[in-house]
């Protein structure tokens, strides 16, 4: 949107200048392009902004009595310096088109990467849910902390440990700290809700203020403890 607004403003501004300097030039029958009115000038500049046929329009603004029916007395001949008008405009348009192309390509890569990341994250949640279902035989939404940490350690990225954490002697300690799942000091159990919040923090780097929002989002995705009360 910003690129389109900038391009539109540029065409409008150059159109005003074009009407002022080239508005009295006789219309070229070959191109039918002219700067007699602002709408005509805007349409002409828009047509050549893709660099298609811009040299024909440029030559049409350089006509002289030798190669056309114009007359200096009627002040409807071209300007020899018109390249000073078209060169900045075409340079800007070419620059904008290149940047627009790069932006589209980068946006496509970002969207594809984002979709892949979301797919991996959702798959990790589903894997964790499956592992929880296999070990939470009572279906009460709690589990022994050591057992669940072993489950987490066996999961693949992004929920599981990174290769550097798995290879590092202190990797397990760092990994468990990054998950940061509160453990009941009396029973030594972890609750599924806290597990879900810790997993979200681990994968998304979420701050504590966003925990409730993530929990609601995960539940909308259908990720909740099997048999747990809602």
C-alpha positions in Angstrom: 0.0 0.0 0.0 2.8 2.4 0.9 4.6 1.6 -2.4 1.3 2.2 -4.4 0.7 5.6 -2.6 4.3 6.7 -3.3 4.1 5.7 -6.9 0.7 7.4 -7.3 2.0 10.6 -5.7 5.1 10.6 -7.9 3.0 10.2 -11.1 0.7 13.0 -10.0 3.6 15.3 -9.3 5.4 14.6 -12.5 2.0 14.9 -14.3 1.6 18.5 -13.1 5.1 19.3 -14.3 4.5 17.6 -17.6 1.3 19.6 -18.2 3.2 22.8 -17.5 6.1 22.2 -19.9 4.7 19.8 -22.5 1.0 20.6 -22.5 1.1 22.6 -25.8 3.0 20.0 -27.8 1.1 18.6 -30.7 -0.2 15.1 -30.1 1.9 12.3 -31.6 -0.4 10.2 -33.8 1.9 7.2 -33.3 1.6 7.0 -29.5 -1.6 9.0 -28.8 0.2 10.1 -25.6 0.1 13.7 -24.6 0.4 16.1 -21.7 -2.4 18.5 -22.6 -4.5 17.8 -19.5 -3.6 16.4 -16.1 -5.6 13.2 -16.6 -3.9 12.6 -20.0 -0.5 13.2 -18.4 -1.3 10.8 -15.5 -2.4 8.1 -17.9 0.7 8.6 -20.1 3.1 8.5 -17.1 1.3 5.4 -15.7 1.6 3.7 -19.1 5.3 4.3 -19.4 6.0 3.6 -15.7 6.6 -0.1 -16.6 9.4 1.2 -19.0 7.3 0.0 -22.0 7.5 2.4 -24.9 8.8 5.3 -22.8 11.3 6.3 -25.4 8.5 6.9 -28.0 6.9 9.3 -25.6 10.2 11.0 -24.9 10.9 11.5 -28.6 7.4 12.9 -29.0 8.3 15.7 -26.5 11.4 16.6 -28.6 9.6 17.2 -31.9 10.7 20.1 -34.1 9.4 21.7 -37.3 11.8 19.5 -39.2 10.1 16.2 -38.2 6.5 17.3 -37.4 3.8 19.9 -38.1 4.7 21.9 -34.9 5.6 25.6 -35.1 7.7 27.6 -32.8 5.4 30.5 -33.4 2.5 28.6 -31.9 4.7 27.3 -29.1 3.7 23.7 -29.7 7.1 22.1 -30.4 9.0 19.9 -28.1 11.8 20.6 -25.6 15.3 19.5 -26.3 15.9 19.1 -22.6 13.0 16.8 -22.0 15.4 13.9 -21.1 15.9 15.9 -17.8 12.2 15.2 -17.1 11.9 11.6 -18.2 15.2 10.3 -16.9 14.5 10.9 -13.1 11.0 9.6 -13.6 12.0 6.4 -15.3 14.9 5.9 -12.8 12.5 6.2 -9.9 10.0 3.8 -11.5 12.6 1.2 -12.2 13.9 1.5 -8.7 10.3 1.1 -7.4 9.6 -1.9 -9.5 12.8 -3.6 -8.4 12.0 -2.9 -4.8 8.4 -4.1 -5.3 9.6 -7.3 -6.8 12.1 -7.9 -4.0 9.3 -7.1 -1.4 6.9 -9.6 -3.0 9.6 -12.3 -3.1 10.6 -11.7 0.5 7.0 -11.6 1.7 6.4 -15.0 0.0 9.4 -16.5 1.8 8.3 -15.0 5.1 4.8 -16.3 4.7 6.1 -19.8 3.7 8.5 -19.9 6.6 5.7 -18.7 9.0 3.3 -21.3 7.7 6.0 -24.0 8.1 6.8 -22.8 11.6 3.2 -22.8 12.7 2.8 -26.3 11.3 5.8 -27.6 13.2 4.6 -26.0 16.4 1.1 -27.4 16.1 2.6 -30.8 15.3 4.8 -30.6 18.4 1.7 -29.8 20.6 -0.1 -32.8 19.1 2.8 -35.0 19.8 3.0 -33.8 23.4 -0.7 -34.4 23.8 -0.3 -37.9 22.5 2.5 -38.6 24.9 0.6 -37.2 27.7 -2.4 -39.4 26.9 -0.2 -42.5 27.0 1.2 -41.7 30.4 -1.7 -40.0 32.1 -3.6 -43.2 32.7 -6.0 -41.5 35.3 -6.9 -38.8 32.8 -6.7 -36.2 35.7 -4.4 -33.7 34.0 -1.4 -34.3 36.3 1.8 -36.3 36.0 5.0 -36.9 37.8 7.4 -34.2 36.9 10.4 -36.5 36.3 8.4 -38.6 33.9 7.1 -35.7 32.0 10.5 -34.1 31.7 11.8 -37.3 30.2 8.9 -37.1 27.7 9.8 -33.6 26.8 13.4 -34.5 26.3 12.4 -37.2 23.8 10.4 -34.9 21.6 11.8 -33.3 18.5 12.3 -29.6 18.0 10.9 -27.0 18.5 9.4 -28.4 21.7 12.3 -30.8 22.3 15.9 -29.9 22.9 18.1 -28.3 20.3 21.1 -30.2 19.0 23.4 -27.9 21.0 21.4 -28.6 24.2 21.4 -32.3 23.6 25.2 -32.3 23.0 26.1 -30.0 25.9 26.7 -31.5 29.3 24.6 -28.7 30.9 22.1 -28.8 28.1 19.5 -30.6 30.0 19.6 -28.1 32.8 19.4 -25.2 30.4 16.6 -26.9 28.5 14.4 -27.5 31.6 15.0 -23.9 32.7 13.8 -22.6 29.3 10.6 -24.7 29.6 10.1 -23.4 33.1 7.1 -25.6 34.2 6.1 -25.1 37.8 6.2 -28.4 39.9 4.0 -28.9 42.9 6.5 -29.1 45.8 4.3 -31.3 47.9 3.2 -34.0 45.3 6.0 -33.5 42.8 3.4 -33.3 40.0 3.0 -31.0 37.0 -0.4 -29.9 35.7 -1.2 -30.0 32.1 -2.1 -26.3 31.9 1.3 -25.4 33.2 2.9 -27.8 30.8 1.1 -26.2 27.9 2.1 -22.7 29.0 5.8 -23.8 29.5 5.8 -25.4 26.0 4.4 -22.2 24.5 7.1 -20.2 26.2 9.7 -22.6 25.0 8.7 -22.5 21.3 7.5 -18.9 20.9 9.6 -17.0 23.5 6.4 -15.6 25.0 6.5 -13.3 27.9 4.5 -14.0 31.0 1.9 -11.4 30.2 0.9 -13.3 27.0 0.6 -16.7 28.7 -3.2 -16.6 29.1 -3.7 -15.5 25.6 -1.6 -18.4 24.3 -3.4 -20.9 26.4 -6.7 -19.8 25.0 -5.3 -19.9 21.5 -4.0 -23.5 22.0 -7.3 -24.6 23.4 -9.0 -23.2 20.3 -6.7 -25.5 18.3 -8.1 -28.5 20.3 -4.9 -29.0 22.3 -6.2 -30.0 25.8 -5.6 -32.9 28.2 -7.5 -36.0 27.2 -10.3 -36.5 29.7 -9.5 -33.3 31.6 -12.3 -31.1 32.7 -13.0 -27.9 30.8 
